[in-house]
Structure formats: structure tokens, C-alpha cells
Amino acid sequence: MDIDVKNLHPLEVRLLRHVDLQQDITAERIVQELEYKVGQCNQAFSWLSAKGYLVEKSRMSRIFYELTDLGREQQEKGTPAQRIFTFIKAEGAQALPELASALGLEKSEVGSAFGQLSKAGLAKMNTENKAEAVADELEGEFLVTKNLLDKGLGGELEEAMLSEPEKQAMAKMAKKRGASNSPFKVIEREEIVFNLTDEGFSAKQAVLAANITGEELGLVTSEMLSTGSWKTGSFRPYGLNAPTSRLIPGRHNPYGNYLQWVKDKLCSLGFEEFDGSLVENEFWNGDALFMPQFHSARDIHDVYYVKDPVHAKAIEEPWLSQVAATHENGWKTGSRGWRYSFDHEFTRRQVLRSQGTVLSARQLPKAKVPGKYFGVARCFRYDQVDATHGADFYQTEGIVLGDDVNLKTLLGLLKMFAEEIAGAEEVKYVPGYFPFTEPSIEVHIKHPVLGWFELGGSGIFRPEVTKALGIDVPVLAWGLGIDRMALMHLGLNDLRELFTPNIESVRTRRGN
């Protein structure tokens, strides 16, 4: 066979000269022996595989866990659950806000950790609404967690070497992205072994016969001209048969087009669009939505905190006072509230918006009755990134206010979103729970490849939300994952394809 060695890249040439038949070729070996960088290895492997010179012999995925700064802190001081148990064991029963203050923990951390202790039967809430220990010492998963933190000081932990209880505990402690907020960071490594093919060996022989080393120069630089070193250098020949560059016209991003199409669709149905800042405070992100400051329900939002400035200057009145009173005693909503002392400093803390419902809460004080509003909001949460989840994502959020709106109206809106905007053919409704709506409904759609998945949540705002913000009529609310709707609409199978850096994929995607 004819082999055009002139068109081989220097990375390919050096690798071919270095390896032989039946040898295992790995990135680790090439990095060590040829001093390639990992990216250069991957490029050379990709190019040579495409030419048929390398063949994949084996592939093995390995998962490791590495202790984060938070993990080292918890190894030294203890996890929130361990610290709470030790404290109430030594000091006696304590209210949750008092525990947060005494231990220097966030109220949401205390609520979540106490929930774990209570579920395990190690602690309970007594008749005075205080947390007290009911066991002599920690046991079960809490001891496994402590052991993992201790072992993590010795270096990376490989998943295959963990026991089944350790794997279950690690699943709750480790994250891929946003790992600074978890004790362990997940590291995935894929070890691929290649072999040289017969065609690759022939290419090696051709390279040796042509006396090509891979050290040839590819271009003349200004430094070479000034020093005259080009006169003694050996240059790579021009590849006259190399294909020319394509001329590609500019195109709109298909997902950007889809977002605009959704906005146009809702505007045509009489909805008014609202928007807001990416940086919010805890008041609008959770407090105004009747989410208690210490409750573990906030953990589902796993927010990113803003480092500077930490707090907003002030919260708008009278909404702050009315919402605070609603949390403490129900105010004038007919509710008993959450029965705790509202933290006015915590409510000013700044976060990245974790849910589009923030926009609805902000709209309520200025909304017209009757009225219909929507927004397309970019949100941020710590999450494991996969085919249907992202650490930052878009939601389409909306509210409908009026004396005559009801659950039937809401179901009709959800059906419209699922069928007309997402393009789903199979839709089902599932009862859900959200602290700010009652009843609460999740809408699920069936993807031809991914199967059933949740499109988003919805419901009717509770009076504790609407009355505290000046509204005294029923308010329908929904927050749907518009990224997931785009999967159906654009015929994709993975959310990451919406934001791919692969420009070729963007150019050829449907809708361009």
C-alpha cells in the first residue's frame, strides 16, 4: 500500500518510530517515554486510529475519590451530623437555630444533618421543639463516613477498593462539579490500551526509510530569520494533496433559536415577559417562597454563594416584615408559620439564582390581576452532570393570577408546554412536593431514547407566599426545564449537546 508519510504530523511520526508490533501503547507510557502532554497523546492516538495505524485493545473506566478542602475540614472537626450529635450529647437538648449559632453551621446544614440523625434513630425533636440525642454513640453510616474521611487523608480512594457500605456512603459525599461544597471530588479516568496494526507497522517502516524523525520544522519564524538558523534546519515538505479549508457561513445557534421561539410563542398567547438578576439574595430565592431558613428542603437547591459582597444592603419593605412574620407565626395568612425566629442577616446573603420561581416571587408585588407572566431564567445548582442534569440550566417560569384560575387551568397549561413546546407525544402528571405550592404537580414526558423524565414542577402558590407579597387571588405557578424541552424539540439525547464546544455538531444540528 502507498503511504504518504509527508502528511503525517510530527506527533504521529515520533510515536510510530517509538512503538512496535504487539506492544501495549498507553497514554501513561507515551507521556513518560516521549515527554508528550496528555492532550498531545490523545491527538496522536486519534489521528493514527483514524488512519488505521492503531487499534484499541482494551478500555477500562476507573473512578477515584479525592478529599476536598471541605473534606479535610470535616475530617478534622467532624461532619455536621457528628458535631451536632456530640454537642447535644454533651450539652443537652438544643433548638436548631441555637445549634447553628453554637457550631458555626448554616441553618440549612443543621436541618439536613438533624434529619439524617433523626432518620437513623439517633436523635429526635422533644416536646419543647428541641433536638436531643436518643443513642449513646454514633453508629452505622456515620461511622463509615468518618472512616472514609480518615482514609482520604492518605490520597485518592479507588471505588473498586471500597466496601459496599463505603460505596453507599461515598455516593452521598462525592460530586463531580461543585465539589468544593462536598467532602470528596469524583475523578473519572479511562485507561485505553492501543496496539500497532500491520498497516501501522508498514507506516513505521516507511517513516524510517524516508528518514523522517518528527523533529522537522513546520514553519519559518521571525526568530529563525533573525538568527539565520533556518539555513541549517530540516523542514517538513508541503502536503500538496492536503484538503483545502471549507468556507462556512455563519449560523444562529439552534438552542438560542429555540429559546427565542418559546418566548415568541408565549407572547403570542398574551403572556408578559419578566426577567431579573443572576445574583439574588436568600430572601427572594427562598424566604419569600415560604421555605424555612433551617429546613432541609433548601438542600434540593444546593446554591452557589457569592463571595463578595456577601450580603445585599437591604430587602424591600413591607415585604421583608410580612414574610418574616409569616415564617414566625403565619402573619395574616391563616397559617401557623414555621414557628422559629426569622434570621434577618441570613435573608440578605447573596447567592446565584437557583430557581426561576425567584422571578415569580419578585413579580407578585407588582402584578396585575388578572395577569399572565413568564420568564426564561438561567439558574445555578450543584449537580451531577449527565444526560438530563446540569450545574447551570434554563427554566421557563411563569404565573397566572385571577379569581377564576384553578387546577384544571394549570393542567391545560402543562399539556400545552409538553405537547406544543416540547413536542412530546406521551405526557403524565405526578403528585409532587414544593414548600411554596399546594397542590404540587410534576409533569413528566417520554423521550424516545432517555425514556420518562421530569420536565418540571408546578402548583398553586400557598397563601403564605401570595398574601405576604400583596396578592389575595389564586396564583398558578410553574417552573419547567426548558433545556429538557429542547432535547425533544431538537431531537437530541443529551443536555450537554445543547452547549457543546463541537462547532461541527452545532453547524449540522437540526434547525440550522
PyMOL commands that set and color helices and strands:
alter all, ss='L'
color gray80, all
select helices_A, chain A and resi 5-7+10-18+27-34+38-50+69-77+80-91+96-103+107-119+141-152+159-161+164-173+179-181+198-209+222-227+229-231+254-268+282-285+287-289+296-300+319-329+346-348+357-366+407-421+463-469+482-490+495-499+503-508
alter helices_A, ss='H'
color red, helices_A
select strands_A, chain A and resi 54-67+123-125+131-133+157-158+174-175+184-196+272-273+279-281+350-352+371-380+392-401+427-431+437-447+451-461+475-481
alter strands_A, ss='S'
color yellow, strands_A
deselect
rebuild
show_as cartoon
